[in-house]
Every structure is written in structure tokens, then in C-alpha cells.
Amino acid sequence: MRIELVKRKNSSTTMAVLSPVIAVILTLISGAILFAIAGKDPIHGLYLFFIQPLTDSWSIQELIVKATPLVLIACGLAVCYLSNNWNIGAEGQFIFGALCGSFLPILFPDFDNWLTLPLMLVFGTLGGALWGLIPGVLKTRFNTNEILTSLMLVYVASLLLDYLVRGPWRDPDGYNFPESRIFSDSATMPLIDGRLSVSCLVAVAVVIVLALMLSKSLKGFEIRVMGESPRAGGFSGFSQKGLTLFSFAIAGGLAGLAGTMEVSSSLNQLLPSISPGYGFTAIIVAFLGRLNPIGILIAGLVLSLSYIGGESVQASMGISSKIASVIQGLLLCYVLVCDTFVLYQIRIVSTLRSGAQKEASDV
Amino acid sequence: MNKFLKAAVAATALLASSAVASAADLKACFVYIGPVGDFGWTYQHDQGRKDVEAHFGDRVETAFLENIPEGPDSERAIERFAREGCGIIFTTSFGYMNPTLKVAKKYPDVKFEHATGYKTADNVATYNSRFHEGRYIIGQIAAKMSKTGTAGYIASFPIPEVVAGINAFLYGAQSINPDFKVKVVWVNTWFDPGKEADAAKALIDQGADIITQHTDSTAPLQVAQERGVHGFGQASDMVKFAPDAQYTAIIDNWGPYYIHRIQEVLDGNWESAQTWEGLATGHVVMAPYTNLPDDVVEMAKETEAKIAGGWEPFTGPLMKQDGTEVVGEGDALDPGAILGMNWYIKGVDDKLPE
């Protein structure tokens, strides 16, 4: 006996809309069971996890602060993934971008005027794009596997950051501790309120521009055609190599911009670690948002809610941070499972009926 | 609509804050870098938190957040506690320094205590312990017990505290055997059992028969146990993980400090300070000496008593790696030089990563 997944002939649109809702309900049920096992009040736990963060302007702000880099990076990654370029190295592009954006306030603290911040953002974006182009060029020139090269460059970038912060870029007044000098005001993103900076507006603008580009422009058409059928795209005169470089540059540039804004707005200095894995989490955000910029915006906020909610449960109920991670994982898992069952159905094939001929066709 | 929303927000906020205020006289909160189950650094801070609960009972309520990475997430975690009515917040990793100061500026009525940093404010104190005192003692034990005359040192990051630890260990060893060697491996992590174990294996293969560590997991000691060599526990007493291998452990004992500072908040006489205490006040404690002959235990206890009596392990003649003298015969190195140590003493077989 064998279990097969078979694509549904006409998958229901109602179910496609309902699938995320079902996923959330399943997560709530599993979460309640988890809380009950841990000996805590399940209803209160779920309230703290999913509702309380949305009832308070401070945590809504924090939600947006946390979602901003995720959304920016995921938007860039969506361009890569839609065009069949598997960029796994956004974390490295984020870090390298942040480095390129930060050398100005660190090495030239006396250059301190209204130009500082715009220049930082430009350098950060270019730096990220450059780092992203390395696996792009390697792929187009030497046919290397971009999954490997982009991933490996993450470690190169993070070790480079580590080296600079512990060595040449160390704060001269910092007692040899690994941190750079603190940025001046003109190198800091303007704040809207609390920790909320204008970075989030930049992210929204990028979402809108990319959504328009993907759905309305020729470039968007090119990206989708080349992603689904490079041969067909070739006939219409699109260049695969050009598109690979373009998508890596966009993804790297947005990650680099996110890195620079994150360093400039919430850290105000470089530290040995500047990202709690944004570049990797953004991959989840990109797919959760179904590679659609608007979807990514929503997915970024949902994922941030799971982080903020996780902390809120931990702080108020004293449960392990692992339970929060498990609930986060369950949410992602259920979303994927529900999506799969909307598009596919299970068929149990008895070995008698399938026989050798079927086996051969599978190979 | 907007008005309604605001009213709803205000109502829930009121509900939440009244729930917090009803409980105890003071809420003490802790932000941890690692999991409370690391059996090292974070575990010991959490033991301190439990000491607080046991000591004050219902008067003080505690809360903690674990696994909070340094970087953008830490400011949020600290601010969450400040908003939730914590009267005193302990942030227990070096990288929390600037986030702690930023949050402290916004919440002048909340007291903040940052471990291992150097920046203070009116409502921000720092605290750390003189761990190098313990390292000197285990260095002496290592020199007495090693057959190969070589110890392996698993180091985390080249920050002053770690460098001072390596120096103190070797300085202690040299006081017994001037030719003693220490091999250093930098693992660039505070907590990674796999990496730490690999480093321990490599060091043992290179001839080290004593393993010591400035990382937080029990893995190196467990490797020592398997390979039949010896070592020392880090931050907590790890003897149950390596009953035949552990000689002793340098225990971070935060409980007395936490109780003391929380009492001051309750009494209304808390003030910002920079605390740096060691064996004398019980902030650093040596675990029971095991697997050692009596004369070595005797020697270790003597040194322990001498340091507790006020003697500084870094007492000259102390020379840098290149042979330049730092302090002369009988003079003690001043605390500032120890807290900012970025040079090796003579005899360290390693180049400091720069």
C-alpha cells in the first residue's frame, strides 16, 4: 500500500481563502493543549500570545519595528524565488549592507551633516546588492549552485562583521569591548514615535512599488515567465542571465537597505551580532506571503506577532521560551499543510492495483 | 471609532496594570542571553533569581525572559519589563549594555542592573565578579596535577574578561611550574556544546591532560570524563556531569548580590554603583575539591583564603608576552588594567585575535 498526493483537478477557491483561517484555528487548539500540559490556563495563554500584543500601542509599534526588516528582505527574496533563483543568503546581504552603510559614521565621525543618512542608505543598498551579485555572477558565469554560494557567503559576511567590530572598527573609548562607536544623531533614522522609525514607511513604499512592478509591468511579466518556463521566455527575447543578476541585485539591495536601517534606527552602532536571523526568517515570510508583496506584508506582521506574543507569554506566565517557538513552528506547519490539502488530495494506492508498470513510470 | 478604540485600549491597559500591581511590593525581572537550562552562565543567574524568591517570599515577585539575543530584540525585551511594572531589572549579558541605557533613560523610576558592562547612569548600575581569582586557583591545581605540563583552554571571545581569565590561569600555573604551557582554542561562542566538545577533543589530542573553559556548556567536561583527563566546571558546579573528571568549579554566585540590591530597592536606598567582588564576599565560590590528593586540596584552600583576605592574584613581577614589565615585584595590578586587559602575559602560547 502506498499513499500518494494527487493534484486536485479544480481546487476550491473558498477553501483557498479559508485555509489560513483553518491553520490559525488548528494552531489555537494545539497551543491550548500545550499550555494545558505546561500547567497554565490555556485561554489566558492564548490571549497573551495572540490578542494582548494587539491591544496596546507600544506592542503594536514593536510589532511593526520587528516586521520591517522581515518584509523588506522577503520582498526582495520573492523576486528571486519567482524567477527561479534560490537566494538563501539574505542574512549575509543584510549584514554586508549594514557594514557598507555604517563605515561612514564609524570611520568618518566628523562627516556629520544632513547628507550622512542618505549616503549611508545608498551605500548600504549598493553593498547588499554587491554581496547578492556574487552568487548571481557565479551562477551566470560558472553555473555554480546559487543555494550553496549564497548560503556560504552568509558566514563570510558575519565573520567579517565580527572581525571588524573586534578589531579595526572597535570603539576607541570602549575598553576593548567588541562594539563600534555610537552613531551621531545625523546618522540615525528619524523616529516617528518610541522606537518606530521612518524605516517602516520605506518598507510599505517598497511593498507597493514591487506589487505594481510584479503585476503591471513588463519586468514583472518577464520574472514570472522566466520562473515558470525559461524556454518560453527565451523565445520572447528575455535574457535568463540578465534576470538572474537583476533579481539577486534587487534581493541583495533590499536586504542591505534593511540592514542599514536596522543598524541606524534600533542599534545605533555595530555589534558582533546585528541580526537575530532576519535573513532566514524572511525566507519563511516570503513563502507564507505566497511570494506576493501584499501577502508578505501580512505574513511579516503575523510572524512578528508570534515573536512578540511569545515573549509576552514568557514574561507573564513564566513558561519556557521553547513553548513559544513550538507554537510558532506549529503555525507555519499548519499553514503549509492546509495549503497542500487545498491543492492536493490524498489517494491510497493499493499495491495490487499499481503493480510494476506504475513503479517503472515513477522512476 | 477612534475614540472607541482609545477607550478600549485604555481599559485593557488598566486591567493589565491592576493585575500586576496587586501582587507584591516589588517585581524583579531578569533578561537572560541563554536558556535557563544551560547549566552555566544563565543557569546561575536563574539560581540567583530563585534565591531571591526564597528569601523574600511573597514580598518580591520575579519574572524572566530567556534566550534573548543581543541586538535589536534585547531593547524590546528590557522595555517590556519596564512597562510591565518591574521595579528593578537585571540584564545579564554584555551586549545588553546600550539597550539597557536607552530603556533606562525612558523609565527613570525603574532601577537597572547590567552585568559585565562599564556604562552607568543614575538608574543604571553595573555588576560583575572577580572570576580571575578562581582562575588563578585552578591554574595552580592544573600545574600540580598535569603530567604533560600542558592545559587546554577553550575560550569564547577575546574580550578583556576572557583574556584576564587565561592570564590568571597561566599565572597561577606558573607559580607552581614556571614552564607550564596553555593551549588556547577560540570557539567564538558562549554556548555551543558541539563546538566546545570538538575543541576539547582537539586539545586533548594535542597533549593537554587538563581542560578548562570559558564557555557555558558542560560538553568539555563530559569529553574530559570520556577521555580520562580532568577539568574544571565553569559558572556552576558541573560535578554530576563529570564525576571523575572535575577537580573543582568556579561558581558564579549571584544570589547574595541580587538579594542585597533588591533589599536596597525595598528600603529606598538603592544607588547606582559598579560592583566587582570575588571570593571575599562570596560572589565567586569554589565548588568542593574532588578527585585531588590532600596536599593539592590544602594548597588550593590556602590560596583561596589568601585571595579572600585581599591578596590580588595579578601581583608582580608580571610581564607581557613580549617581555615588557607591567608591574614590579610585590605590586598589584590595578583593577582598571584587569577590567580592560587586552594583552597576554609572558608564556601564553597564542596570539591574541585582533
Interface residues (C-beta under 8 A of the other chain):
Chain A: Q52 T55 D56 S57 W58 E62 V65 K66 D162 R166 G167 Y175 N176 F177 P178 E179 I182 R195 E262 S266 L267 N268 Q269 L271 P272 S273 I274 S275 P276 Y307 I308 E311 S312 Q314 A315 S316 G318 S320 S321 K322
Chain B: A8 V9 T12 A13 A16 C29 P35 V36 A63 F64 L65 E66 N67 P69 E70 G71 P72 D73 E75 R76 A77 E79 R80 F81 R83 E84 F94 G95 M97 N98 Y118 F157 P158 I159 P160 N188 L339 G340 M341 N342 P353 E354
